[in-house]
Amino acid sequence: MAQYGTETDFRIAPELSFTLPANLTDTGATIKAGTPVGGADNLLLNADAELAVTTDATTQGLLLHTTDTKGGAFATVMTEGFVNLNRLSEDVQALITDDIKTALPKITFLKR
């Protein structure tokens, strides 16, 4: 049975964020909003770049909405803006390491 609900927007001042559509790799899993994603191809230069969950310097942005990747998926990726870490689930917060913050210089992380 389908479940419906609303997601908390983890952005501070959404109007100041920049997002792009992206292709996500089919992992058969649901990826939560705020999860770092990236890959070998640059999303800014290649509209067909395929992204996956990342934990290193290949990170290119944060997934804006929780997304089911079964069969591959299109998603929105935030590449610039302000993020309230307190609005992310604890497991996603744990993914936002210093390496991720370094890989995303145009995203400011706050705890508000």
N, C-alpha and C positions, 0 to 999 in steps of 0.2 A: 504494500500500500504506500502511495506517495505521501511524503511528509512536507508540509508547507510551513514557512516561517520567515522571519526577517533576520538579516545579518547586521551586526553592528559595523558601521563604517569605521575602519581603523585610521582613516586619514584625518588630519587636522587641516581645516580650510581646503576642502576638496577642490574648490575653484582654482587653487594654486598648484594642483597636481597635473602631471602629464601622463597620459596612458596611451597604450597602443594595443591593437588586436594581435594575438599570437596563436600559433599552433602548439599544442602540447602533445608530447609523446604519449602513446597509449601504454599506460602502466596497469590499467584495470583497477586503479585505486581512485579514491576521492582525495583531492588535494585541498587543504584548507586555505582560506583567505589569509594573505600575509606571508605565505610560504615563498622563500626565495626561489626563483627560477632563472635558468640561463642555458647556455650551450656554446658549442664551438662557433656557430654562425651568429653574426651580429644582427640582432633584431632591428636596429635602427637602419641598417643598410640592406637587409634582406627580408622582405615581407613574408617569404616562405620559410624563414628560420624555424626550426622545430626545437622547442624548449622542454626542459625537464627540471625536476627539483635539483637544486645545486647547493653546495656548502663551501664553495671555493671562489677563486677569482673569476670564474666564468659566469658568475651571477650577473644578470642584466636587469633585474627588476623584481617586484613582488606581485604575486597573484592577487588581483583585486577582489575576486569573489571565489568562494568555495566551488570547485569544479570537479565533475566526474570525468575521468579520462578514458573510461571504457570505450574502445573504438576510436580513440583519438578525440581531441576536443579543441575548440576555439575558445580562447579566454582573453581577458583584459589584463594587461600587465602594466603596473605603475613603474615608471622610470625616473620620475622626479616628484618631489613634494615633501610633505611633513607627515610622519607616522607617530601615532600615540601607541606605544608598546603595550600600555595597560589594556588596550582594546583587543589585543590578540590573545588567542588561547595560550595556555602555558606551554604546550608542546611546540607551538609555532614560535613563541618568544625564545625558546631554547635554541631555535635554529638561527636567530639573529645574533651571530657572533661578531667579534671584531673584524674577522676576515670578510664577512658579508657587508658590514658597514663600510669597510675600505673599498670594496668592489662597487658600492653604490654611493659615490660621492655627491650625487645630486638629490639624495634622500636624507633628510634630517630626522633622526630618531629621538623622540622625547617620551618621558613618562609623566603624563598629565592626567 
